[in-house]
Amino acid sequence: MHPPPPLAAAMDFSQNSLFGYMEDLQELTIIERPVRRSLKTPEEIERLTVDEDLSDIERAVYLLSAGQDIQGTSVIANLPFLMRQNPAETLRRVLPKVREALHVAGVEMQLTAAVSFLTILQEESVSIHTYAHSFLQVILLHLEHRDAGVSNAWLETLLSVIDVLPKETLRHEILNPLVSKAQLSQTVQSRLVSCKILGKLTNKFDAHAIKREILPLVKSLCQDVEYEVRSCMCRQLENIAQGIGTELTKSVVLPELIELSRDEGSSVRLAAFETLVNLLDIFDTDDRSQTILPLVKSFCEKSFKADESILISLSFHLGKLCHGLYGIFTPDQHLRFLEFYKKLCTLGLQQENGHNENQISPQILEQEKKYISVRKNCAYNFPAMIVFVDPKNFHMELYSTFFCLCHDPEVPVRYTIAICFYEVSKLLNSGVYLIHKELITLLQDESLEVLDALIDHLPEILELMSTGGESSVQENKLSSLPDLIPALTAAEQRAAASLKWRTHEKLLQKYACLPHVISSDQIYYRFLQRMFTIMMTNNVLPVQKAASRTLCIFLRYNRKQEQRHEVIQKLIEQLGQGKSYWNRLRFLDTCEFIIEIFSKSFFCKYFFLPAIELTHDPVANVRMKLCCLLPKVKSTLKIPADKHLLQQLEMCVRKLLCQEKDKDVLAIVKRTVLELDRMEMSMDAEQLEKEKQQNDGRPMSDKTFEKKRRDTKTPTTLPKSIPVSVPGTSPGTSSTSKEIKKSKLIRSQSFNNQAFHAKYGSLDKCASKTSAAAAYTPSVSGLAKTSMISLSDDSFRTRNASSAPSSFSSNTPLPGTSRGTGSSADPKSSGSKDTQPRKATLKSRKSNP
């Protein structure tokens, strides 16, 4: 018989095991007892209690004098508030107590004080003169605190103060004491602080004062016996050079840098190298070629023999070196420098084969991390190296290196080259076809971080890919990217399968550029159905919205009517009439994108009726979202062409006002009605001119109509309509204006009174007749005449969804659908995403006998 597996033994709930668990719990209880005893005693609580009647100033003084450290720290943290509230009393009574407390304060209180002093400076609670008089000496006193963190905190505060102090104060309070603080007899910490202060002071004095008072101290610190001080002073030489100008930099700073570049300390040499690189723009061509170039050459040759940290810095500054020394290299030097860069790009890769991770020493692992940093920096500087070799020579000189960086085994390297991919593409210009394969490689990268970095500029990259190369003809664009579509679809599927929904959302947003790159047939067969699937099955709302908007853009650029109609049919049937209320909500999102992307007439033709059908949706959230969308829906209408649609819209709003039982939806409906009443309608100038001619009894000639059409024609693709304010229109539009005003009046009355239910019985007999008139009469006044009909009647809907064709002609609007009057209360089944399917019903209109 086999023994039970270890898991069964671990899950043994026998009586003995339970007794063992009880003993463990008792031990935990014993452990917790000392914690309970450590709570404050009544005596301690009494000492921590402060009289509530004390003012803020008095309380602060009391706590700093007699309170505990934590209370004093709290007072110091609150010091900026006291300064804003009562600066005079705070300076007179609280600040002296703060000075006394800081003499014996711990690290936490010191750090808090440094931050509070800086905050008071930044908030300008007092004048600079008052601040210098009250706070500056406290800051200077604690600069040399024995704790390095505290000292650095006070130093950062002082450096910020130096920016705003006047010259005389700086000279007497800071510069003059530095003469003694920078001496060798002072501590290393004091001399390090002096280096940083000197670097800051050079921006506050003129060149003559710097030469006389600051440069002697700088030279002394550059020759300090401690390598830390020499390195720190070397890094401040860049600020000093910018303050003293070019001539003094050449005569004073450059010799110091040359000497420091030969220092025995590697950190000093590294500081000198980085400072030289940053100062390249200051030196002229002779200085670069005769002085700096030999130093750089020597530094590069010795870097492989030195610490790897020097290689990291060198690889990071390669781009600046290429830019600063461009045109100075001889052909031989140019070739050597390029080979040095190529060697850095593959540093450490040759040693990876045959490694067993369990046997690698910590030193080797640390070394490999540094090598990865070097290759990452090389990837960062790759665009600069293209400029260095000239983009025309990319294929011969750098393509193999680019290939290695794109296929590097480490993610940080591939991530960095993915970020630089767009810059590389721009530099290559017509030669961008050379890196097509690398684009596919990065799109198919197993790391989503690499994909996320690449897609930031994916539209620009694909545009360059499609327009670059030897041919710019559209038919030839696609032949150079045979693997692009599979790579894009695979990238989207990897993003969808991961938990990084933001990457997925970004990728779907970037897919909106595809109509400019590939054909509409390829989009239709490879991407459109995927967008539908994401909209209907994905659980992340931003991802669904991104897919919806991208699908609308695909539809916008699709010129095949059959494909367009099929997509529109799917949107209405699978989303607008879907079983799940979640899908119907996404349909309203899609309608909003369609209003944004397409013309007004397109929305009215295909989506107006299916959208307002959702006023009868049984789910309150759907009705609520539709009410918020109604102002945008109304903005798509043009009068008088869309009178019948305006009638339908207003009838739906009236029904919501009278029948809506959900208080949240009703509140939004009321706000929406007010907004709809304030909206001005767009007028179709051509249609209005025709009506005017007919009303005057004069037929419009073809020439007159053509002239009017040209006069009212809007530029390019805009619809032929002129937005005209309804009030105050021309005489030709007076009848239409009166009808709209009358419609608004009746709607306002229905909003204010909401008393139509009292008249339902007497109006039921003519409901069928009047609703048919509302559906077919092309006059807004018809809406006013039928505004008193039974508001529970759905007979104004004119289309039969069951008889809708599977494909749509360009002149046939898609049908509206009826969902019944289920807006009174949400059925229980409607609370979930999946509700009962509702068939589209059509009520034929017959006149009453």
C-alpha positions in Angstrom: 0.0 0.0 0.0 1.4 3.4 -1.0 1.9 6.0 1.7 -0.3 9.1 1.5 1.2 12.0 -0.4 2.9 14.8 1.5 0.0 17.2 0.7 -2.5 14.8 2.5 -0.2 14.7 5.5 0.0 18.5 5.5 -3.8 18.7 5.4 -4.4 16.3 8.3 -7.3 17.6 10.4 -7.2 14.8 13.0 -7.8 15.5 16.7 -4.1 15.5 17.5 -3.4 18.0 14.7 -6.1 20.3 16.0 -4.6 20.2 19.5 -1.3 21.1 17.9 -2.9 24.1 16.2 -4.4 25.2 19.5 -1.0 25.2 21.2 0.4 27.3 18.3 -2.4 29.8 18.8 -1.7 30.0 22.5 2.0 30.7 21.8 0.9 33.5 19.5 -1.3 34.9 22.2 1.7 34.9 24.6 3.8 36.7 22.0 1.2 39.4 21.7 1.0 40.1 25.4 4.2 42.2 25.6 2.9 44.3 22.8 -0.3 45.1 24.8 1.8 46.0 27.8 3.8 48.4 25.7 0.8 50.7 25.3 1.0 54.1 26.9 0.2 54.2 30.6 -2.2 56.8 32.1 0.8 58.8 33.4 2.4 58.8 29.9 -0.9 59.8 28.3 -1.2 62.6 30.9 2.3 63.9 29.9 1.4 63.9 26.2 -1.9 65.7 26.8 -2.0 69.4 25.9 -4.5 72.0 27.0 -7.0 72.5 24.2 -7.5 76.2 25.0 -3.9 77.0 23.9 -3.4 78.8 20.6 -1.3 77.3 17.9 1.7 79.4 18.8 1.4 78.7 22.5 1.0 75.0 21.8 4.1 75.0 19.6 6.2 76.7 22.2 5.0 74.4 24.9 5.7 71.2 22.9 9.1 72.4 21.9 9.9 73.2 25.5 8.4 70.3 27.5 7.1 67.8 24.9 8.7 64.6 23.6 10.8 64.3 20.5 7.9 63.1 18.3 5.8 66.2 19.4 8.7 68.5 18.7 9.1 66.9 15.2 5.4 67.5 14.6 5.7 71.2 15.5 8.7 71.6 13.1 6.8 69.9 10.3 3.9 72.3 10.9 6.3 75.3 10.9 5.3 76.5 7.3 1.7 76.6 8.4 2.5 78.7 11.4 4.5 81.1 9.2 1.6 81.5 6.8 -0.8 82.1 9.7 1.2 84.4 12.0 4.8 85.0 10.7 5.7 87.7 13.3 4.8 85.6 16.3 6.3 82.5 14.8 9.7 84.2 14.3 9.6 85.8 17.7 8.5 82.9 19.9 8.7 79.6 18.0 11.9 79.8 15.9 14.1 80.3 19.0 12.7 77.2 20.5 13.3 75.4 17.2 17.0 76.4 17.3 17.3 75.1 20.8 15.7 71.8 19.9 17.9 71.3 16.8 21.1 71.4 18.9 20.2 68.0 20.5 17.7 66.7 17.8 17.9 63.3 16.3 18.0 62.5 12.6 14.3 62.6 12.0 13.8 66.0 13.5 16.8 67.4 11.5 15.5 66.1 8.2 12.1 67.5 9.0 13.6 70.9 9.8 15.5 71.0 6.5 12.4 70.3 4.5 10.3 72.9 6.5 12.9 75.6 6.0 13.0 74.9 2.3 9.2 75.0 2.1 9.1 78.4 3.9 11.6 79.7 1.3 9.5 78.4 -1.6 6.3 79.7 -0.3 7.8 83.2 0.2 6.1 83.5 3.6 8.6 86.2 4.5 10.9 88.5 2.6 14.4 87.3 1.5 16.0 89.7 4.0 14.0 88.4 6.9 14.6 84.8 5.8 18.4 85.3 5.6 18.4 87.0 9.1 16.2 84.3 10.7 17.0 81.0 9.0 20.3 81.2 7.2 22.6 80.8 10.3 20.6 77.7 11.4 21.1 76.2 8.0 24.8 76.9 7.9 25.2 75.6 11.5 24.0 72.1 10.6 25.7 71.7 7.2 28.5 69.5 8.8 26.2 67.2 10.7 27.8 63.9 11.4 25.0 62.0 9.6 25.6 62.2 5.8 21.9 62.2 5.1 21.2 65.1 7.4 24.2 67.1 6.0 23.0 66.5 2.4 19.4 67.6 3.3 20.7 70.9 4.8 23.0 71.4 1.8 20.1 71.1 -0.7 18.2 73.7 1.3 21.3 76.0 1.3 21.8 75.6 -2.5 18.2 76.7 -3.0 18.7 79.7 -0.7 21.8 80.8 -2.7 19.6 81.2 -5.8 17.6 84.0 -4.2 20.1 85.7 -1.8 21.7 89.1 -2.8 25.4 89.2 -3.6 26.4 91.0 -0.5 24.7 88.5 1.8 26.3 85.7 -0.2 29.8 87.3 0.1 29.7 87.9 3.8 27.6 84.9 5.1 28.7 82.1 2.7 31.8 82.9 0.5 34.1 84.4 3.2 33.6 81.5 5.6 34.4 79.1 2.8 38.0 80.3 2.7 38.6 78.5 6.1 36.1 75.7 5.5 38.0 74.6 2.3 41.3 74.2 4.0 43.0 70.8 4.4 42.8 71.2 8.2 39.0 70.8 7.9 37.1 67.5 7.7 36.5 65.7 4.4 32.8 66.4 4.9 33.4 70.1 5.2 35.6 70.2 2.1 33.0 68.2 0.1 30.3 70.7 1.1 32.6 73.6 0.1 33.0 72.1 -3.4 29.3 72.0 -4.0 28.8 75.5 -2.7 31.6 76.9 -4.9 29.9 75.4 -7.9 26.7 77.1 -7.1 28.2 80.5 -6.2 29.8 81.0 -9.7 26.4 81.8 -11.2 26.0 84.7 -8.7 29.2 86.7 -9.3 30.9 88.2 -12.3 34.0 86.8 -13.9 36.4 89.2 -12.2 35.1 88.3 -8.7 35.2 84.6 -9.6 38.8 84.8 -10.7 39.8 86.7 -7.6 37.9 85.0 -4.9 36.6 81.6 -6.1 39.2 80.2 -8.5 42.0 80.0 -5.9 39.7 77.8 -3.7 38.8 75.7 -6.8 42.4 75.0 -7.6 43.2 74.1 -4.0 40.3 71.6 -3.9 41.3 70.1 -7.2 44.6 69.3 -5.7 43.2 67.9 -2.4 44.8 64.8 -0.9 41.5 62.9 -0.8 40.2 61.5 -4.1 36.6 62.1 -3.0 37.2 65.8 -2.8 39.1 65.9 -6.1 36.2 64.1 -7.8 33.6 66.3 -6.3 35.4 69.5 -7.3 36.0 68.1 -10.8 32.2 67.7 -11.3 31.7 71.3 -10.3 34.1 72.6 -13.0 31.3 72.5 -15.6 29.3 75.1 -13.6 32.4 77.1 -13.0 33.3 77.2 -16.7 29.9 78.4 -17.6 30.3 81.3 -15.1 33.7 82.5 -16.1 33.5 82.4 -19.9 35.5 80.8 -22.7 38.9 82.5 -22.1 39.2 81.7 -18.4 37.9 78.2 -19.1 40.8 77.6 -21.5 43.4 79.1 -19.3 42.3 77.8 -15.9 39.7 75.0 -16.1 41.1 73.0 -19.1 44.6 72.5 -17.5 42.9 71.3 -14.3 40.8 68.8 -16.3 43.8 67.5 -18.2 45.6 66.9 -15.0 42.6 65.3 -13.3 42.1 63.0 -16.3 45.4 61.4 -15.5 44.6 61.0 -11.8 45.4 57.8 -10.0 41.8 57.5 -8.8 39.4 55.9 -11.3 36.4 58.0 -10.0 38.4 61.2 -10.6 39.4 60.2 -14.1 35.7 59.3 -14.8 34.6 62.7 -13.5 37.2 64.5 -15.6 36.1 62.6 -18.8 32.4 63.4 -18.2 33.1 67.0 -17.6 35.2 67.3 -20.8 32.4 65.7 -22.8 29.9 68.2 -21.3 32.1 71.2 -22.1 32.9 70.2 -25.7 30.8 73.0 -27.1 32.8 75.6 -25.3 36.1 74.7 -26.8 37.1 75.6 -30.4 38.3 73.2 -33.1 42.0 73.5 -32.2 41.4 72.6 -28.5 39.2 69.7 -29.5 41.7 68.2 -32.0 44.9 69.0 -30.2 43.9 68.5 -26.5 40.6 66.7 -26.1 40.7 64.1 -28.9 44.0 62.6 -27.6 42.5 62.4 -24.1 39.3 60.7 -25.4 41.4 58.3 -27.4 43.6 57.4 -24.4 40.5 57.0 -22.3 38.8 54.6 -24.7 42.0 52.5 -25.0 42.4 52.1 -21.3 38.7 51.6 -20.5 38.6 47.8 -21.1 41.5 47.4 -18.7 39.8 49.6 -16.0 36.6 49.1 -14.0 33.4 48.3 -15.9 31.8 51.4 -14.4 34.0 53.5 -16.7 32.7 51.5 -19.7 29.2 52.3 -18.6 29.9 56.0 -18.5 31.8 55.9 -21.8 29.0 54.1 -23.6 26.5 56.6 -22.3 28.4 59.6 -23.6 29.3 58.2 -27.0 26.5 60.2 -28.7 27.8 63.5 -27.3 31.4 62.6 -28.3 30.3 61.8 -31.8 28.5 65.2 -32.1 31.2 67.2 -30.4 34.1 65.7 -32.3 32.3 65.4 -35.7 34.6 66.5 -38.5 37.8 66.3 -36.4 38.5 62.5 -36.8 40.9 61.4 -39.5 39.6 58.5 -41.5 41.7 56.1 -39.5 40.5 57.6 -36.2 36.9 57.5 -37.5 37.3 53.8 -38.2 38.8 53.0 -34.9 36.1 54.8 -33.0 33.4 53.0 -34.9 35.0 49.6 -34.2 35.2 50.6 -30.5 31.5 51.2 -30.6 30.7 47.9 -32.3 32.8 46.1 -29.7 30.8 47.7 -26.9 27.5 46.7 -28.6 28.4 43.0 -28.2 30.3 43.2 -24.9 29.6 40.2 -22.8 27.7 38.2 -25.4 30.7 36.1 -26.3 30.9 34.8 -22.7 27.3 33.7 -22.3 27.6 30.3 -24.0 28.2 27.4 -21.6 27.3 29.2 -18.4 25.5 27.4 -15.7 23.5 29.8 -13.7 23.8 27.8 -10.5 27.6 27.9 -10.8 28.1 31.6 -11.7 29.7 33.5 -8.9 28.2 36.8 -7.7 31.1 38.7 -9.1 30.4 37.4 -12.6 26.7 38.2 -12.3 27.5 41.7 -11.3 29.9 42.0 -14.2 27.2 40.8 -16.6 24.8 43.4 -15.3 27.3 46.1 -16.1 27.8 44.6 -19.6 24.0 44.8 -20.1 24.1 48.5 -19.1 26.9 49.1 -21.6 24.9 47.5 -24.5 21.7 49.4 -23.4 23.7 52.7 -23.6 24.9 51.7 -27.0 21.4 51.1 -28.2 20.4 54.5 -26.7 23.2 56.2 -28.8 22.6 54.3 -32.0 20.8 57.2 -33.8 23.9 59.4 -33.1 26.1 56.7 -34.6 24.1 56.7 -37.8 24.8 60.4 -38.1 28.4 59.7 -37.4 28.8 57.2 -40.2 26.3 58.9 -42.6 23.0 57.2 -43.3 24.2 56.3 -46.8 26.7 54.0 -45.2 24.3 52.4 -42.8 24.0 49.0 -44.5 27.8 48.5 -44.8 28.8 49.9 -41.4 26.0 49.5 -38.9 23.3 47.1 -40.1 24.9 44.1 -38.5 25.2 46.0 -35.2 21.6 47.0 -35.4 20.6 43.4 -36.0 22.5 42.3 -32.9 20.9 45.0 -30.7 17.4 44.0 -32.0 18.1 40.3 -31.2 20.0 41.0 -27.9 19.1 38.3 -25.3 18.4 41.0 -22.6 15.0 42.8 -22.5 16.5 46.3 -21.5 18.6 46.4 -24.6 15.8 45.5 -26.9 13.5 47.9 -25.1 15.9 50.7 -25.7 16.4 50.0 -29.3 12.6 49.8 -29.7 12.4 53.3 -28.3 15.0 54.5 -30.8 13.4 52.7 -33.8 11.5 55.7 -35.0 14.6 58.0 -34.9 16.5 55.4 -36.8 13.7 55.2 -39.4 13.7 59.0 -39.8 17.5 59.1 -40.3 17.5 56.3 -42.9 14.7 58.0 -44.9 14.7 56.3 -48.3 16.8 53.5 -46.8 14.2 52.6 -44.3 13.4 49.4 -46.2 16.7 48.0 -44.8 15.2 47.6 -41.3 11.8 46.0 -42.3 12.8 42.7 -40.8 13.9 44.2 -37.6 10.5 45.9 -37.3 8.8 42.5 -37.6 11.2 41.1 -35.1 10.4 43.7 -32.4 6.7 43.4 -33.1 7.0 39.7 -32.4 9.2 40.1 -29.3 8.2 37.9 -26.4 8.4 40.9 -24.0 5.4 43.2 -23.9 7.7 46.0 -22.6 9.5 45.9 -26.0 6.2 46.0 -27.8 4.9 48.8 -25.7 8.1 50.9 -26.4 7.8 50.2 -30.2 4.1 51.1 -30.6 4.5 54.6 -29.2 5.6 55.7 -32.7 4.1 52.8 -34.7 2.0 55.0 -37.0 4.9 57.2 -37.9 7.1 54.1 -38.4 4.6 52.4 -40.7 4.1 55.6 -42.7 7.8 55.8 -43.3 7.9 52.2 -44.2 5.1 52.6 -46.7 6.4 55.8 -48.3 10.1 55.1 -48.2 12.3 52.9 -50.3 12.8 52.9 -54.0 9.1 53.1 -54.9 6.3 55.2 -53.5 3.5 53.6 -55.5 0.8 52.2 -53.2 0.7 48.8 -54.9 4.4 48.3 -54.2 4.3 49.4 -50.6 2.7 46.2 -49.4 5.1 43.9 -51.2 8.0 45.1 -49.1 6.1 44.2 -45.8 4.8 40.6 -46.4 5.0 39.7 -42.7 3.6 42.9 -41.3 -0.1 41.8 -41.0 0.7 38.5 -39.2 3.1 40.4 -36.9 0.5 43.0 -36.0 -2.2 40.4 -35.4 0.1 38.3 -33.3 1.2 41.3 -31.3 -2.4 42.2 -30.5 -3.2 38.6 -29.4 -0.2 38.6 -27.1 -1.3 41.9 -25.5 -4.9 40.6 -25.2 -3.7 37.5 -23.4 -1.7 39.4 -20.9 -2.7 41.4 -17.9 -1.2 44.6 -19.3 -4.4 46.1 -20.6 -2.9 49.6 -21.1 -0.5 48.1 -23.7 -3.5 46.4 -25.4 -5.4 49.7 -25.4 -2.5 51.6 -26.8 -2.0 49.1 -29.6 -5.6 49.2 -30.6 -5.5 53.0 -30.7 -2.4 52.9 -32.9 -4.1 50.4 -35.3 -6.2 53.4 -36.5 -3.2 54.2 -38.8 -3.6 51.0 -40.8 -5.9 52.5 -43.5 -3.0 54.6 -44.6 -0.7 51.6 -44.8 -2.6 48.5 -46.0 -5.6 48.0 -48.2 -9.2 48.1 -47.0 -9.7 44.5 -48.0 -6.8 43.4 -45.7 -8.3 45.4 -42.9 -11.7 44.0 -43.5 -10.6 40.4 -43.5 -7.9 40.5 -40.9 -8.8 43.2 -38.4 -12.5 44.2 -38.5 -13.9 41.0 -37.1 -11.2 41.1 -34.4 -12.4 44.6 -33.3 -15.9 43.2 -33.1 -14.8 40.3 -30.9 -12.9 42.6 -28.6 -15.9 45.0 -28.3 -18.2 42.1 -27.3 -16.0 39.8 -25.2 -13.2 41.9 -23.6 -13.8 42.8 -20.0 -11.8 46.0 -19.9 -13.8 49.1 -20.8 -10.9 51.3 -22.1 -9.9 48.4 -24.4 -13.4 48.0 -25.7 -13.7 51.8 -26.4 -10.3 51.7 -28.2 -11.5 48.8 -30.4 -14.8 50.6 -31.1 -13.1 53.9 -32.2 -10.6 52.0 -34.4 -13.4 50.0 -36.0 -15.2 53.3 -36.8 -12.0 54.6 -38.5 -11.7 51.4 -40.5 -15.3 51.8 -41.6 -14.6 55.5 -42.4 -11.9 54.5 -45.0 -13.7 51.5 -46.4 -15.1 52.4 -49.8 -16.9 49.1 -50.6 -20.6 49.5 -50.0 -21.2 45.8 -49.4 -18.6 45.6 -46.7 -19.8 48.9 -45.2 -23.3 47.7 -45.0 -22.3 44.4 -43.4 -20.4 46.2 -40.7 -23.2 48.6 -40.0 -25.7 45.7 -39.9 -23.4 43.9 -37.3 -23.1 47.0 -35.2 -26.9 47.4 -35.0 -27.8 43.8 -34.6 -25.0 42.5 -32.4 -24.5 45.6 -30.3 -27.6 47.9 -30.5 -30.0 44.9 -30.4 -27.7 42.6 -28.4 -28.8 40.4 -25.5 -26.3 42.0 -23.1 -27.0 45.5 -21.8 -23.2 45.8 -21.8 -23.2 45.5 -25.6 -25.9 48.0 -25.9 -23.8 50.5 -23.9 -20.9 49.9 -26.2 -23.3 50.6 -29.1 -23.9 54.0 -27.7 -20.1 54.5 -27.4 -19.8 53.6 -31.0 -22.6 56.1 -31.9 -20.6 58.8 -30.2 -17.5 57.9 -32.2 -19.5 57.9 -35.4 -20.8 61.3 -34.7 -17.2 62.5 -34.2 -15.7 60.8 -37.3 -18.4 60.6 -39.9 -20.7 63.2 -41.5 -24.0 64.1 -39.8 -26.0 62.7 -42.7 -24.3 59.3 -42.4 -25.2 59.1 -38.7 -28.8 60.1 -39.4 -29.1 57.7 -42.3 -27.9 54.6 -40.4 -27.7 55.1 -36.7 -30.2 57.7 -35.6 -33.3 55.5 -35.2 -31.4 52.5 -33.7 -29.9 54.9 -31.2 -33.1 56.5 -30.0 -34.8 53.1 -29.8 -32.8 52.6 -26.7 -35.0 55.0 -24.8 -37.2 52.0 -24.3 -34.3 49.8 -23.0 -35.2 47.9 -19.8 -31.9 48.7 -18.2 -31.6 52.1 -16.5 -27.9 52.5 -17.2 -28.6 52.2 -21.0 -31.3 54.8 -20.9 -29.2 57.1 -18.8 -26.2 56.9 -21.2 -28.5 57.6 -24.1 -30.0 60.6 -22.4 -26.4 62.0 -22.0 -25.9 61.4 -25.8 -29.1 63.0 -27.0 -27.6 66.5 -27.4 -25.0 65.2 -29.8 -27.7 63.1 -31.6 -29.8 66.2 -32.1 -26.8 68.2 -33.4 -26.7 65.8 -36.4 -30.1 67.0 -37.6 -30.6 69.6 -40.3 -33.9 71.4 -40.9 -36.0 71.0 -42.9 -34.6 67.8 -44.3 -34.6 65.9 -41.0 -38.0 67.1 -39.7 -39.3 63.6 -39.3 -36.3 62.5 -37.3 -36.7 65.6 -35.0 -40.3 64.5 -34.5 -39.2 61.0 -33.5 -36.5 62.4 -31.1 -39.0 64.7 -29.4 -41.6 62.0 -29.0 -39.0 59.7 -27.3 -38.0 62.5 -24.9 -41.7 63.1 -24.0 -42.2 59.4 -23.3 -39.1 59.4 -21.0 -40.5 62.5 -19.2 -43.9 60.9 -18.6 -43.1 57.3 -18.1 -39.7 57.1 -16.6 -39.8 55.7 -13.1 -36.0 55.6 -12.2 -35.2 58.8 -10.4 -31.6 58.9 -11.6 -32.6 58.6 -15.2 -35.4 61.1 -14.8 -33.1 63.7 -13.3 -30.8 63.3 -16.3 -33.8 63.5 -18.7 -34.9 66.8 -17.2 -31.4 68.2 -17.5 -31.1 66.9 -21.1 -34.5 68.5 -22.1 -33.3 71.9 -20.9 -30.1 71.5 -22.9 -32.0 70.3 -26.0 -34.3 73.4 -25.8 -31.3 75.7 -25.7 -29.7 74.1 -28.8 -29.9 75.8 -32.2 -30.6 73.8 -35.3 -28.6 73.7 -38.5 -30.4 74.9 -41.6 -30.1 73.3 -45.0 -29.8 76.4 -47.2 -30.6 74.7 -50.5 -33.8 73.0 -49.2 -34.9 76.3 -47.6 -34.4 78.1 -50.9 -36.5 75.5 -52.8 -39.3 75.8 -50.2 -39.2 79.6 -50.5 -39.6 79.5 -54.2 -42.5 77.1 -53.9 -44.2 79.2 -51.2 -43.9 82.3 -53.5 -45.5 80.3 -56.4 -42.4 80.7 -58.6 -40.6 77.6 -59.9 -36.9 77.7 -59.5 -35.0 77.5 -62.7 -32.0 75.1 -63.0 -29.6 78.1 -63.4 -31.0 79.8 -60.3 -30.7 76.6 -58.3 -27.2 76.0 -59.5 -26.2 79.5 -58.5 -27.8 79.2 -55.1 -26.1 75.8 -54.6 -22.6 77.3 -55.5 -23.3 80.2 -53.1 -24.1 77.9 -50.2 -21.6 75.2 -50.9 -19.2 74.6 -48.1 -15.5 73.7 -48.7 -14.3 70.2 -49.5 -16.0 67.4 -47.7 -18.2 69.4 -45.3 -21.9 68.9 -45.7 -23.8 71.4 -47.8 -25.4 73.1 -44.8 -25.0 76.4 -43.2 -25.5 76.5 -39.4 -28.1 79.2 -38.9 -29.6 80.3 -35.7 -33.3 79.4 -35.7 -34.5 82.6 -34.1 -34.3 85.6 -36.5 -34.0 83.7 -39.8 -34.9 85.1 -43.2 -38.5 85.4 -44.3 -38.1 82.2 -46.4 -37.6 80.3 -43.2 -40.3 82.0 -41.1 -42.7 79.0 -41.4 -40.0 76.6 -40.3 -38.9 78.8 -37.4 -42.5 79.1 -36.2 -42.9 75.4 -36.3 -39.7 74.8 -34.3 -40.7 77.4 -31.7 -44.1 75.8 -31.4 -42.5 72.4 -31.0 -40.3 73.7 -28.3 -43.2 75.4 -26.5 -45.2 72.2 -26.4 -42.2 70.2 -25.2 -41.6 72.7 -22.5 -45.2 72.5 -21.4 -44.9 68.7 -21.3 -41.8 69.1 -19.1 -43.4 71.6 -16.7 -46.8 70.0 -16.4 -46.3 66.3 -17.1 -50.1 65.9 -17.0 -50.7 64.1 -20.3 -51.9 61.0 -18.4 -55.2 62.7 -17.6 -56.0 63.0 -21.3 -55.0 59.5 -22.4 -58.6 58.1 -22.5 -60.0 60.7 -24.9 -57.0 60.6 -27.2 -56.7 56.8 -27.7 -59.1 56.8 -30.6 -56.9 59.0 -32.8 -53.6 57.7 -31.6 -53.0 55.5 -34.6 -53.9 58.2 -37.1 -51.8 61.0 -35.5 -48.8 58.8 -34.9 -48.8 57.9 -38.6 -48.9 61.5 -39.4 -46.0 62.2 -37.1 -44.0 59.5 -38.9 -44.6 60.6 -42.4 -45.5 64.3 -42.4 -42.3 66.3 -43.3 -43.3 69.2 -41.0 -42.2 70.0 -37.5 -45.7 71.4 -36.9 -47.0 67.9 -37.2 -45.2 67.1 -34.0 -47.0 69.9 -32.2 -50.3 68.6 -33.4 -49.7 65.1 -32.2 -48.0 66.0 -28.9 -51.0 65.1 -26.9 -51.4 61.5 -28.1 -51.1 58.5 -25.9 -47.5 58.4 -24.8 -47.5 54.7 -24.4 -48.1 54.1 -28.1 -45.2 52.9 -30.1 -47.0 53.2 -33.5 -44.8 56.1 -34.6 -42.0 53.7 -35.4 -42.1 53.1 -39.1 -39.7 50.3 -40.0 -40.0 46.6 -39.7 -36.8 45.0 -38.4 -38.0 41.5 -39.3 -38.2 42.6 -43.0 -34.8 44.3 -43.1 -32.6 43.1 -45.9 -29.3 41.4 -45.0 -27.4 43.9 -47.0 -28.2 47.6 -47.4 -28.3 49.8 -50.4 -26.7 53.2 -50.1 -30.2 54.9 -50.2 -32.0 52.7 -47.6 -31.6 53.6 -43.9 -31.2 50.8 -41.5 -34.4 50.1 -39.5 -35.3 51.3 -36.1 -36.3 48.7 -33.6 -38.9 48.6 -30.9 -38.1 47.4 -27.5 -41.5 48.0 -25.9 -42.1 50.3 -23.0 -40.0 48.6 -20.4 -38.5 51.8 -19.0 -40.8 51.9 -16.0 -38.7 49.5 -13.9 -35.8 47.3 -14.7 -36.7 43.6 -14.8 -34.7 41.4 -12.6 -33.0 39.7 -15.5 -31.8 43.0 -16.9 -29.4 43.6 -14.0 -26.9 41.3 -15.5 -25.0 41.7 -18.8 -27.1 39.0 -20.5 -30.8 39.8 -20.7 -33.5 38.1 -22.7 -33.2 38.8 -26.5 -35.8 41.2 -27.9 -37.0 40.8 -31.4 -37.4 43.9 -33.5 -41.1 44.5 -33.9 -42.8 46.7 -36.4 -46.3 48.0 -36.1 -48.0 48.7 -39.3 -49.8 52.0 -39.4 -53.4 52.0 -40.5 -55.7 55.0 -40.4 -58.7 54.8 -38.2 -61.9 54.3 -40.1 
